[in-house]
Amino acid sequence: MRIRIVDAFTDRPFAGNPAGVLLLDSFPDDHWLQKVAAELNLSETAFAHPLPPGGDADWALRWFTPVAEVDMCGHATLATAHVLHTTGRATGTVRFAARCGILSATAAADGSVTMDFPTSSLTPVPAPDGLAKALGADVVSVHDTAAHIGDLLVELADEEAVRSLAPDLPALAGLSDRGVIATAAAEPARGYDFVSRCFFPALGIDEDPVTGSAHTALAPFWSERLGRDELTGLQGGARTGLVRTALRGARTLLTGNAVTVVEGDLLA
């Protein structure tokens, strides 16, 4: 079967966030899916198969990190939609049935893909003991995110504080259900509105380069502060990517580009 690695939230190879994509006839057992994800050793590998016509969704979609299945993943959904459209398996809008509900992805003429995801709720919480020390930065505010994400969204003082993070990853691993999103407003005239970096050591991902699901929390967080529903976020440390967000109440639209960098045969 064909296996692909797609760089998501970028329009050039070797940037953004790489995801594995396998299009299947049906889902094999979970053990095999997890073994494939571990073999690729990317932050997420997406597995999808077509569904019978006439239902609420066109494809079933699951995502695995090297060590666990996750409820929601933006960049691997973008990568899957990119593969479906570039291989002629889909046109227009594709609906996915996933653990977090029905998601859709719509391809534009310029090659970008807009995904429709549930907006994460945000609850202000006290900073957990040891958070500032684990991050190595002063904390401005902390918010807990809703189900399907389970992250701590941590606001830092400025863009430089986010860019210069070198966290104690084992210490971060025990502070949230999934991971930590560190964010700050962008410096003026950067061409983007906010910056972020995401750390998921508990899921076998020290740092995720560009996390679509995190932007379902970042979008409402920064829309409230900046007074605009449509924003652009820059995420990443060594690798970076851009996510365009549009807050639509209970839904958040995430737009980005993708490029296939590897295609081959899975023999196992």
KOLTORDREN-904688 format. One record per residue (C-alpha): residue number from 1; residue in one letter; x, y, z. Coordinates in steps of 0.1 Angstrom, whole numbers, plus 2048, in hexadecimal, padded with zeros to 3 digits. Layout:
<rs>
R seq type  px  py  pz
R NUM    A   X   Y   Z
...
</rs>
This chain:
<rs>
R seq type  px  py  pz
R   1    M 800 800 800
R   2    R 80B 824 7FA
R   3    I 818 838 817
R   4    R 81F 85D 816
R   5    I 830 877 82B
R   6    V 821 89A 827
R   7    D 82E 8BA 836
R   8    A 80F 8CD 842
R   9    F 809 8F2 849
R  10    T 824 8FB 830
R  11    D 828 900 80A
R  12    R 84B 8F3 808
R  13    P 85C 8D2 811
R  14    F 86F 8CD 832
R  15    A 85A 8E7 845
R  16    G 839 8E6 857
R  17    N 830 8C5 869
R  18    P 835 8A3 858
R  19    A 819 889 85A
R  20    G 817 866 84D
R  21    V 7F8 85E 838
R  22    L 7EB 83C 82F
R  23    L 7CA 837 81B
R  24    L 7BC 815 823
R  25    D 79E 800 819
R  26    S 795 7FB 83E
R  27    F 7A7 7FF 85F
R  28    P 7BD 7E1 869
R  29    D 7C1 7D9 88E
R  30    D 7CD 7F5 8A5
R  31    H 7ED 7E4 8AD
R  32    W 7F8 7E5 888
R  33    L 7ED 80A 885
R  34    Q 802 812 8A4
R  35    K 820 7FF 896
R  36    V 81F 812 876
R  37    A 81E 833 888
R  38    A 83B 829 89E
R  39    E 84F 81F 87F
R  40    L 84A 840 86F
R  41    N 851 852 890
R  42    L 83F 872 885
R  43    S 82A 886 89D
R  44    E 80B 877 88C
R  45    T 803 85E 872
R  46    A 7E0 85F 862
R  47    F 7CD 841 857
R  48    A 7AD 845 842
R  49    H 795 82F 82F
R  50    P 777 838 819
R  51    L 754 834 828
R  52    P 734 82A 815
R  53    P 723 846 803
R  54    G 705 858 812
R  55    G 712 85B 836
R  56    D 71D 878 84B
R  57    A 741 874 840
R  58    D 755 869 822
R  59    W 774 85A 833
R  60    A 77C 84C 855
R  61    L 79B 85B 864
R  62    R 7B2 852 881
R  63    W 7D3 860 88E
R  64    F 7EF 850 8A1
R  65    T 80E 85E 8B1
R  66    P 82C 846 8B5
R  67    V 81D 83B 8D6
R  68    A 7F7 842 8D7
R  69    E 7D8 849 8C3
R  70    V 7CB 86D 8C7
R  71    D 7A8 87D 8C6
R  72    M 7B0 89A 8AF
R  73    C 7CC 8A3 897
R  74    G 7CC 8C1 87F
R  75    H 7EC 8BD 86B
R  76    A 7E7 898 863
R  77    T 7C3 8A0 858
R  78    L 7D1 8BB 841
R  79    A 7EA 8A2 834
R  80    T 7CF 888 82E
R  81    A 7B9 8A1 81B
R  82    H 7D7 8AC 807
R  83    V 7DE 888 7FC
R  84    L 7B9 882 7F4
R  85    H 7B8 8A0 7DD
R  86    T 7DA 89D 7CD
R  87    T 7D4 878 7C4
R  88    G 7B1 87E 7B7
R  89    R 79F 86A 7D3
R  90    A 78B 889 7DC
R  91    T 780 8AB 7D0
R  92    G 771 8C9 7E2
R  93    T 768 8C2 806
R  94    V 771 8A1 817
R  95    R 75F 897 837
R  96    F 772 882 850
R  97    A 763 86D 86C
R  98    A 77C 86F 889
R  99    R 77C 869 8AF
R 100    C 775 88E 8B4
R 101    G 757 88E 89D
R 102    I 751 898 878
R 103    L 76D 8AE 86A
R 104    S 76E 8BD 847
R 105    A 78A 8C8 830
R 106    T 785 8DE 811
R 107    A 7A0 8E2 7F7
R 108    A 7A3 904 7E5
R 109    A 7B0 90B 7C2
R 110    D 7D1 918 7D0
R 111    G 7D7 8F6 7E1
R 112    S 7D0 901 805
R 113    V 7B8 8ED 81A
R 114    T 79F 8FA 833
R 115    M 795 8E3 84F
R 116    D 776 8E7 865
R 117    F 77E 8DC 889
R 118    P 76C 8E0 8AB
R 119    T 777 8FF 8BE
R 120    S 787 8F7 8DF
R 121    S 77A 907 8FF
R 122    L 792 918 916
R 123    T 791 919 93C
R 124    P 7A9 92F 950
R 125    V 7BC 91A 969
R 126    P 7D8 921 982
R 127    A 7FB 918 975
R 128    P 803 8F5 980
R 129    D 820 8F2 998
R 130    G 841 8EF 985
R 131    L 833 8FC 963
R 132    A 848 91B 961
R 133    K 867 908 96C
R 134    A 860 8EC 952
R 135    L 85B 905 936
R 136    G 878 91B 942
R 137    A 863 93B 93D
R 138    D 84C 951 951
R 139    V 827 949 94C
R 140    V 80D 964 945
R 141    S 7EE 94F 945
R 142    V 7E3 92B 943
R 143    H 7C3 91C 933
R 144    D 7B7 8F8 933
R 145    T 7A9 8EC 912
R 146    A 78B 8D6 90B
R 147    A 787 8B1 903
R 148    H 798 8A4 8E3
R 149    I 7B6 8BB 8EB
R 150    G 7BE 8BA 910
R 151    D 7DA 8D3 90E
R 152    L 7E5 8EF 924
R 153    L 7E6 910 911
R 154    V 802 925 920
R 155    E 805 949 918
R 156    L 829 957 91A
R 157    A 834 97B 91A
R 158    D 83F 980 8F6
R 159    E 849 96F 8D5
R 160    E 86E 96C 8E0
R 161    A 864 959 8FF
R 162    V 852 93F 8EA
R 163    R 86E 93C 8D0
R 164    S 889 938 8EA
R 165    L 878 91C 8FE
R 166    A 88D 8FE 907
R 167    P 876 8EC 91F
R 168    D 87C 8CF 937
R 169    L 867 8B6 923
R 170    P 865 89A 93E
R 171    A 858 8B5 956
R 172    L 83E 8C1 93D
R 173    A 831 89E 936
R 174    G 81E 89B 957
R 175    L 80D 8BE 956
R 176    S 7F0 8B8 93E
R 177    D 7DC 89C 92E
R 178    R 7EC 8A1 90C
R 179    G 806 8BD 90A
R 180    V 80E 8E2 90E
R 181    I 808 8FE 8F5
R 182    A 81F 91C 8FB
R 183    T 813 93C 8EA
R 184    A 818 961 8E8
R 185    A 80D 97E 8D2
R 186    A 823 984 8B3
R 187    E 83B 9A0 8B1
R 188    P 82E 9BD 89B
R 189    A 82E 9BA 875
R 190    R 838 996 874
R 191    G 81C 98B 85C
R 192    Y 80C 974 876
R 193    D 7F9 97C 896
R 194    F 805 964 8B0
R 195    V 820 949 8B5
R 196    S 81F 928 8C6
R 197    R 833 908 8CE
R 198    C 824 8E7 8D9
R 199    F 833 8CC 8EE
R 200    F 824 8A9 8F2
R 201    P 83F 894 904
R 202    A 824 87E 914
R 203    L 81A 873 8F0
R 204    G 83D 86C 8E5
R 205    I 83F 88E 8D3
R 206    D 859 8A6 8E3
R 207    E 84E 8C3 8CD
R 208    D 834 8C3 8B2
R 209    P 83E 8DB 896
R 210    V 81B 8E7 88C
R 211    T 7FC 8DB 89F
R 212    G 7DB 8E1 88E
R 213    S 7C7 8D5 8AC
R 214    A 7D8 8EE 8C3
R 215    H 7CB 90A 8AD
R 216    T 7A7 901 8B6
R 217    A 7B1 910 8D8
R 218    L 7C9 92A 8CC
R 219    A 7AF 939 8B4
R 220    P 796 942 8CF
R 221    F 7B1 94C 8E7
R 222    W 7C1 965 8D0
R 223    S 7A1 970 8BF
R 224    E 794 97C 8E0
R 225    R 7B3 98F 8E7
R 226    L 7B9 99E 8C5
R 227    G 795 9A5 8BC
R 228    R 795 992 89B
R 229    D 786 971 891
R 230    E 7A0 96A 875
R 231    L 7C4 967 87F
R 232    T 7E5 957 874
R 233    G 7FA 943 88C
R 234    L 81F 939 888
R 235    Q 829 91A 89A
R 236    G 849 908 89E
R 237    G 86D 907 8AA
R 238    A 886 8F8 891
R 239    R 869 8F2 878
R 240    T 84E 90B 875
R 241    G 82C 90E 863
R 242    L 80F 926 85F
R 243    V 7EB 91F 869
R 244    R 7D0 937 85F
R 245    T 7B3 936 877
R 246    A 78F 942 874
R 247    L 779 940 894
R 248    R 755 937 88C
R 249    G 746 932 8AE
R 250    A 745 90D 8B7
R 251    R 75B 905 898
R 252    T 77E 911 88E
R 253    L 78A 911 86A
R 254    L 7AF 909 866
R 255    T 7BF 910 844
R 256    G 7E2 905 838
R 257    N 7F5 8F6 81B
R 258    A 807 8D5 819
R 259    V 820 8C4 803
R 260    T 828 89E 7FE
R 261    V 84D 897 803
R 262    V 84E 871 805
R 263    E 83A 856 7F3
R 264    G 841 831 7F3
R 265    D 835 80E 7FB
R 266    L 82E 801 81D
R 267    L 839 7DC 81C
R 268    A 830 7D0 83F
</rs>
